[in-house]
Amino acid sequence: MSVYTRVEAAEVTAFLRDYAVGELLDLQGIADGIENTNYFVTTRGGAFVLTLFERHAEVELEYFLELMVALADHGLACPRPIMADDGSYLRRLAQRPAALVERLAGKAVTEPSVAQCAAVGEALGRIHRIGRHVHRRRSNERGPAWWRVTADALRGVLQADTMALIDAEIAFQAAFDTQHLPRGVIHADLFRDNVLFEGERLSGVIDFYAACNDILLYDLAICLNDWCVVPDGDFDDARARAFLAAYVSGRPPVAGEAAALPAMLRAAALRFWLSRLYDLHFPRAGEITHVKDPGHFERILRLRIAQPQRTAALWPA
């Protein structure tokens, strides 16, 4: 979450007239993240997050908002979109589509405990189960086709050995058979900064604006590569085991998923390495922006390639 489009209090006050949330008391830009413009909004009726969507089409936004409503309706701790007076969840502000959602209590953790990793694993399993109730579909816009386009865009700015690794991994993933792997709604960006805790209790899963329909195991791999690693990218075995055990207790795996996990861990590392490389070399203009270190996911990818059997002892028996 960042600020690319600046809005003033008077504009937000006018925007809020379409909602039964009361008078605006405070407005603060949010600097974390990289995709949309976000503000903390405090009114007499409560605390909210206002998001101005910088690049998504309205049909995509309807998918995200339907998913968030479904998850909240089924008891997952996630921000519930606020309905405007006309019954819609999506409005316009500063010539951008905009939505108001609940602001949840808690804060993100930078060094998750074993218990917190288990809580996120359980939540991810619930997302994958509840996602069956979402009728809209959305393709993964950061999937293999995007990998190839982004690699070509980076070809002129990266060293030859770096490009060779990227090209080799894209070729590996293209040859890997995923047809047998279960698919459904995935969060696709469930990093540490997108989960809130109050102590050891998970109080919120946030930022569903990368959600899509794709391989469930890929979503699990994204989480493992962030929640369950030490600084050099290797796994913290206790955290990884707790995460996996909690996940499979709610969404039992099918035959072949354990064997496919090493490849999915590589795919997840590649995707976020490419994203961070692109953001570094082709930054977007914004008032408050934050670019994350690409080298972190390069190290993770190299480790996953070098240690394909590393997850065998972590997967629940």
C-alpha positions as CSV (number, residue, x, y, z in Angstrom):
1,M,0.0,0.0,0.0
2,S,1.4,3.4,-1.0
3,V,0.3,6.9,-2.0
4,Y,0.4,7.6,-5.7
5,T,-2.7,9.8,-5.9
6,R,-3.0,12.6,-3.3
7,V,-6.4,13.5,-2.0
8,E,-7.3,16.3,0.4
9,A,-9.6,16.1,3.4
10,A,-12.3,18.1,1.6
11,E,-12.4,15.5,-1.2
12,V,-12.6,12.6,1.3
13,T,-15.3,14.4,3.2
14,A,-17.4,14.7,0.1
15,F,-16.7,11.0,-0.8
16,L,-17.9,9.9,2.6
17,R,-21.3,11.5,2.2
18,D,-22.3,8.4,0.4
19,Y,-21.6,6.2,3.4
20,A,-23.2,6.0,6.8
21,V,-19.9,6.4,8.7
22,G,-20.1,9.9,10.1
23,E,-17.9,12.9,9.9
24,L,-14.2,12.7,8.9
25,L,-11.9,13.2,11.9
26,D,-8.5,12.2,10.5
27,L,-6.8,11.2,7.2
28,Q,-3.3,9.7,6.9
29,G,-1.5,8.3,3.9
30,I,-0.1,4.7,4.2
31,A,3.4,4.2,2.9
32,D,3.7,0.4,2.9
33,G,3.3,-1.7,-0.2
34,I,3.6,-0.9,-3.9
35,E,0.3,-1.2,-5.8
36,N,-2.5,1.1,-4.8
37,T,-3.0,4.4,-3.0
38,N,-4.2,3.9,0.6
39,Y,-5.2,6.1,3.5
40,F,-6.2,5.5,7.0
41,V,-9.6,7.2,7.5
42,T,-11.0,7.9,11.0
43,T,-14.6,9.1,11.3
44,R,-17.1,9.4,14.1
45,G,-18.4,6.0,13.0
46,G,-15.2,4.1,13.2
47,A,-11.7,3.4,11.6
48,F,-11.4,2.5,7.9
49,V,-8.9,2.1,5.1
50,L,-9.6,4.0,1.9
51,T,-8.1,2.5,-1.2
52,L,-7.8,4.3,-4.6
53,F,-7.1,1.6,-7.2
54,E,-4.3,2.7,-9.6
55,R,-4.5,0.1,-12.3
56,H,-7.3,-2.5,-11.9
57,A,-10.4,-2.6,-14.1
58,E,-13.7,-2.4,-12.3
59,V,-14.6,-6.0,-13.1
60,E,-11.4,-7.1,-11.3
61,L,-12.3,-4.9,-8.3
62,E,-15.7,-6.5,-8.1
63,Y,-13.9,-9.9,-7.8
64,F,-11.8,-8.7,-4.9
65,L,-14.7,-7.1,-3.1
66,E,-16.9,-10.1,-3.6
67,L,-14.1,-12.3,-2.2
68,M,-13.7,-10.1,0.9
69,V,-17.4,-10.1,1.6
70,A,-17.5,-13.9,1.2
71,L,-14.5,-14.4,3.5
72,A,-15.9,-12.1,6.2
73,D,-19.4,-13.7,5.9
74,H,-17.7,-17.1,6.6
75,G,-15.9,-15.8,9.7
76,L,-12.4,-15.1,8.4
77,A,-10.8,-12.1,10.1
78,C,-10.5,-9.8,7.0
79,P,-11.6,-6.3,6.2
80,R,-15.2,-6.2,5.3
81,P,-16.0,-3.7,2.4
82,I,-18.3,-0.9,3.5
83,M,-21.5,-0.6,1.4
84,A,-22.4,2.8,0.1
85,D,-25.9,4.2,0.4
86,D,-26.7,3.0,-3.1
87,G,-25.8,-0.6,-2.3
88,S,-22.4,-0.6,-4.1
89,Y,-19.0,-1.3,-2.6
90,L,-17.1,0.6,-5.4
91,R,-17.2,4.3,-5.9
92,R,-14.9,6.9,-7.6
93,L,-12.5,9.4,-6.0
94,A,-9.9,11.6,-7.7
95,Q,-10.8,9.9,-11.0
96,R,-10.0,6.5,-9.6
97,P,-12.1,3.6,-8.5
98,A,-12.2,3.6,-4.7
99,A,-13.4,1.4,-1.9
100,L,-13.8,1.9,1.9
101,V,-13.1,-1.1,4.1
102,E,-13.0,-1.8,7.8
103,R,-9.7,-1.1,9.5
104,L,-8.8,-4.1,11.7
105,A,-7.0,-4.1,15.0
106,G,-3.5,-5.4,15.4
107,K,-0.2,-5.0,13.6
108,A,2.1,-6.9,11.2
109,V,5.0,-8.9,12.6
110,T,8.5,-8.9,11.2
111,E,9.7,-12.0,13.2
112,P,6.8,-14.4,13.4
113,S,6.7,-17.1,16.0
114,V,5.9,-20.7,15.5
115,A,2.3,-20.1,16.8
116,Q,1.8,-17.2,14.5
117,C,3.0,-19.2,11.5
118,A,0.5,-21.9,12.4
119,A,-2.3,-19.3,12.6
120,V,-1.4,-18.0,9.1
121,G,-1.3,-21.6,7.7
122,E,-4.8,-22.2,9.2
123,A,-6.1,-18.9,7.7
124,L,-4.7,-19.8,4.3
125,G,-6.5,-23.1,4.3
126,R,-9.7,-21.3,5.2
127,I,-9.2,-18.9,2.3
128,H,-8.8,-21.8,-0.1
129,R,-11.9,-23.5,1.2
130,I,-14.1,-20.4,1.4
131,G,-13.0,-19.4,-2.1
132,R,-15.3,-22.1,-3.5
133,H,-18.2,-19.8,-2.7
134,V,-16.9,-17.0,-5.0
135,H,-18.5,-17.2,-8.4
136,R,-16.5,-14.7,-10.2
137,R,-13.1,-15.7,-11.7
138,R,-9.9,-13.8,-12.3
139,S,-6.8,-15.1,-14.0
140,N,-3.4,-14.6,-12.4
141,E,-2.0,-11.5,-14.1
142,R,1.5,-12.3,-12.7
143,G,1.6,-15.8,-14.0
144,P,4.0,-17.4,-16.6
145,A,3.0,-15.1,-19.5
146,W,3.9,-12.1,-17.3
147,W,7.1,-13.7,-16.2
148,R,8.2,-13.9,-19.9
149,V,7.2,-10.3,-20.7
150,T,8.9,-9.0,-17.6
151,A,12.1,-10.9,-18.3
152,D,12.2,-9.4,-21.7
153,A,11.7,-5.9,-20.3
154,L,14.6,-6.5,-17.9
155,R,16.9,-8.1,-20.5
156,G,18.6,-4.8,-21.3
157,V,19.4,-3.8,-17.7
158,L,20.5,-7.0,-16.0
159,Q,23.8,-8.8,-16.1
160,A,24.1,-11.8,-18.5
161,D,24.4,-14.4,-15.7
162,T,21.3,-13.0,-13.9
163,M,19.3,-13.2,-17.1
164,A,20.6,-16.7,-17.7
165,L,19.2,-17.8,-14.4
166,I,15.8,-16.2,-15.0
167,D,15.6,-17.7,-18.5
168,A,16.5,-21.2,-17.2
169,E,13.9,-21.0,-14.4
170,I,11.2,-19.8,-16.8
171,A,12.0,-22.8,-19.1
172,F,11.9,-25.2,-16.1
173,Q,8.5,-23.9,-15.0
174,A,7.2,-24.2,-18.6
175,A,8.2,-27.9,-18.7
176,F,6.7,-28.7,-15.2
177,D,3.3,-30.4,-15.3
178,T,0.8,-28.7,-13.0
179,Q,-2.4,-30.2,-14.5
180,H,-3.0,-32.5,-11.6
181,L,-2.7,-29.7,-8.9
182,P,-5.9,-28.4,-7.3
183,R,-6.9,-24.8,-8.3
184,G,-9.1,-22.2,-6.7
185,V,-9.1,-18.7,-5.2
186,I,-5.6,-17.7,-3.9
187,H,-4.5,-14.6,-2.0
188,A,-1.3,-14.5,-4.1
189,D,0.4,-12.0,-1.8
190,L,0.1,-13.3,1.8
191,F,3.3,-11.8,3.1
192,R,4.1,-10.8,6.7
193,D,3.0,-7.3,6.1
194,N,-0.5,-8.5,5.0
195,V,-1.4,-10.2,8.2
196,L,-2.3,-8.5,11.5
197,F,-1.8,-9.9,15.0
198,E,-2.7,-9.0,18.5
199,G,-0.1,-11.0,20.4
200,E,-0.3,-14.6,19.1
201,R,-3.9,-14.1,17.9
202,L,-4.3,-13.5,14.2
203,S,-6.6,-10.4,14.0
204,G,-6.7,-9.8,10.3
205,V,-5.7,-10.9,6.8
206,I,-5.5,-7.9,4.5
207,D,-4.7,-6.7,0.9
208,F,-6.6,-9.0,-1.3
209,Y,-5.9,-7.0,-4.4
210,A,-3.7,-9.6,-6.0
211,A,-6.2,-12.4,-5.4
212,C,-7.0,-14.6,-8.4
213,N,-7.7,-18.2,-9.4
214,D,-4.6,-20.3,-9.7
215,I,-2.8,-23.3,-8.1
216,L,-3.5,-23.6,-4.4
217,L,-0.1,-25.1,-3.8
218,Y,1.5,-22.0,-5.4
219,D,-0.2,-19.8,-2.8
220,L,1.1,-22.1,-0.1
221,A,4.6,-21.8,-1.6
222,I,4.4,-18.0,-1.6
223,C,3.7,-18.1,2.2
224,L,6.4,-20.6,3.0
225,N,9.0,-18.5,1.2
226,D,8.2,-15.5,3.4
227,W,6.7,-16.7,6.8
228,C,9.0,-19.7,7.4
229,V,12.5,-18.5,6.3
230,V,15.6,-17.2,8.1
231,P,17.4,-14.1,6.7
232,D,19.4,-16.1,4.2
233,G,16.3,-17.7,2.7
234,D,16.6,-21.2,4.1
235,F,13.7,-22.6,6.0
236,D,13.1,-22.3,9.8
237,D,12.1,-26.0,10.2
238,A,9.8,-25.4,13.3
239,R,7.9,-22.6,11.6
240,A,7.6,-24.4,8.3
241,R,6.3,-27.6,10.0
242,A,3.8,-25.6,12.0
243,F,2.6,-23.7,9.0
244,L,2.2,-26.8,6.9
245,A,0.5,-28.9,9.6
246,A,-2.1,-26.1,10.2
247,Y,-2.7,-25.7,6.5
248,V,-3.3,-29.4,5.7
249,S,-5.5,-29.9,8.7
250,G,-8.0,-27.6,7.0
251,R,-7.3,-28.3,3.4
252,P,-6.0,-31.9,3.0
253,P,-3.6,-32.3,0.1
254,V,-4.2,-34.5,-2.9
255,A,-1.8,-37.0,-4.3
256,G,1.2,-35.4,-5.9
257,E,1.1,-32.1,-4.1
258,A,4.0,-32.9,-1.7
259,A,6.1,-33.9,-4.7
260,A,5.2,-30.7,-6.5
261,L,6.0,-28.3,-3.7
262,P,9.7,-27.8,-4.5
263,A,8.8,-26.6,-8.0
264,M,6.1,-24.3,-6.7
265,L,8.5,-22.8,-4.2
266,R,10.8,-22.0,-7.2
267,A,7.9,-20.5,-9.1
268,A,6.9,-18.3,-6.1
269,A,10.5,-17.1,-5.7
270,L,10.8,-16.3,-9.4
271,R,7.6,-14.3,-9.5
272,F,8.5,-12.0,-6.6
273,W,12.1,-11.7,-7.8
274,L,10.9,-10.5,-11.2
275,S,8.4,-8.1,-9.5
276,R,11.1,-6.5,-7.3
277,L,13.6,-6.3,-10.2
278,Y,11.0,-4.5,-12.3
279,D,10.0,-2.1,-9.6
280,L,13.7,-1.3,-9.0
281,H,14.6,-0.7,-12.6
282,F,11.3,0.8,-13.7
283,P,10.0,2.7,-10.7
284,R,6.5,4.2,-10.7
285,A,6.1,7.8,-9.7
286,G,4.4,8.3,-6.4
287,E,4.4,10.7,-3.4
288,I,5.2,7.8,-1.0
289,T,6.6,4.6,-2.4
290,H,8.6,1.7,-1.2
291,V,10.7,-0.6,-3.3
292,K,11.8,-3.9,-1.8
293,D,15.1,-5.7,-2.2
294,P,15.1,-8.1,-5.2
295,G,18.2,-9.9,-4.0
296,H,16.2,-11.6,-1.2
297,F,14.2,-13.6,-3.7
298,E,17.2,-14.3,-5.9
299,R,18.8,-16.0,-2.9
300,I,15.7,-17.9,-2.2
301,L,15.4,-19.1,-5.8
302,R,19.0,-20.3,-5.8
303,L,18.5,-22.2,-2.6
304,R,15.3,-23.8,-3.8
305,I,17.1,-25.0,-7.0
306,A,20.1,-26.3,-5.1
307,Q,18.0,-28.1,-2.4
308,P,15.0,-29.6,-4.1
309,Q,14.5,-32.2,-1.3
310,R,14.6,-29.6,1.5
311,T,10.9,-29.7,2.0
312,A,10.5,-33.5,2.2
313,A,11.1,-33.6,6.0
314,L,8.8,-30.6,6.6
315,W,5.6,-32.0,4.9
316,P,3.2,-33.6,7.4
317,A,3.2,-37.4,7.4
